[in-house]
Amino acid sequence: MSSRERKVFYAAIAVLLSCVVALASAILKGYAGANLAECVIQGAAAFATSMTVTLAVIVYLTV
């Protein structure tokens, strides 16, 4: 596997993991009684945070 392929693979893993975290966060917010807009905002915040942390960990482990 080339270096470029490895980076794309790690980025895809980060995106998928962040999507799962965002979805779980939005669902839990909905179960708490929030409206749709609040659920979307919560999911977006969870996605951004998860993506940032995941990419930081990947960079730390691969450099």
N, C-alpha and C positions, 0 to 999 in steps of 0.2 A: 504494500500500500504506500503510495507516494505521500509526501508531506501535505500537498494540497488536498488530496482525497481524505486524509486523516482530519484536517481542519474542517472540511465540509461535514464529515461524519460527526465530529464533536459538536458542531453547530446544530446539526439536525437533532442530536440527542438533547441538547440544551433547550431547543424550541419545543420538542415533544414533552419534556419534563415540565417546562413552564406552562404549557397548555393544560396538562393534568392538574397542576397546582391551582391554576386560575379557575378551572372548571369546578374543582372541589371547593374552592373558596366561595365562588358565586352560589353554588348549591347550598352550602351551609348558611350563607347570608340569607338566601331565600327561605330556608327552613326557620330562620329566626324571625321571619315576618316582614322582611324588607321588600320594597317594591322593585320593579324590574330595573329602573335606573340605578338604584343603589347597588343592586347585584352586579350590574355591568361595571360600574366604577370599582367595586371591590375586586372583581375578577381582573380588571385591567391593572390595578395596583399590584395584585398578587403576581400577575404575569411579569410585570416590569421588575419587581423585586427578585423574583425567582430567577429570571433570565440574567440579571446582573450578578447575583451570587453564583449561579452555575458557571457562567463564563469566567468569573474571577477564579473559581476553584480549578477549572480546566486549564487556564493560563498558568496558575501556580504549579499544577502537577506536571505540565508538559514542558515547562521552561527549565 
